[in-house]
Amino acid sequence: MPVILERSNPCSSKHAHIVSDTEYTADIQITDHIISAIGQSLAPRDHEQVIDATGAIVMPGLIDVHVHFREPGFTAKETIKTGAAAAAHGGFTTVVAMSNLKPVPDTVETLKPLLKKNQADAKITVLQFAPITHDLHSDQVVDMAALQAAGALGFSNDGVGVQDADTMYQAMQQAAKLHAPIVAHIEDASLMHGGVINAGPVAKKLNLPGIINQTESSQLARDLELAAATGVHYHACHVSTRQSVDLIREAKKTRGKRHR
Ligand SMILES: [Zn+2]
């Protein structure tokens, strides 16, 4: 179980199984939240809190670049405090939170209090994506420069696709200038037809309305073309179809070559 050290007095963990570049078992001494010594049978210091780490793994904190803390707006599901605690419990010390919140943090005025609360309520580092467009609609790109200056790590409309190609093109142009990533939820709404699961044998078996794979892959194909044209750092979230994997593989092979 992950242990978050809140006390500033010295502490040490004994018999920790350390997973870093290599794996080994050793004692770790911590002073002022920083590892001050790693070694075999380290002598205890005065007033030291000792944690028996036998059977536990000690490793660098994990990073999750895609979390939803649902605050503000949907706190019945999750809050910054509970989400960050769950992340810490799983060994994650840095996470990046998505922006499909209420209000959507699409202006400096709505982003700033959110960043403040991320910092105040979480014991881990919570970084924040701002949305690509105002209110997650597909027509008006946010002021990316202002939001980045206020502290946004990058831009994502996670939860919904950007339906308009020109909006995405403009967003990518802005983001490329700022060296900020565009983190895309790829889903063409016009191909959804009320589907709730990828079409295929599982949808059939569960008798659920299916979504054809091209709902994802056709928007991805568009984005990859626009990303190549703008040179933006582009990331596709939760890819779920074979066609998308093929497209990404192909784009990785040719990107750069086409750009030069
Ligand atoms: Zn998501």
Boltz pocket constraint, residues with backbone or C-beta under 6 A from the ligand:
constraints:
  - pocket:
      binder: B
      contacts: [[A, 66], [A, 68], [A, 98], [A, 158], [A, 159]]
      max_distance: 6.0
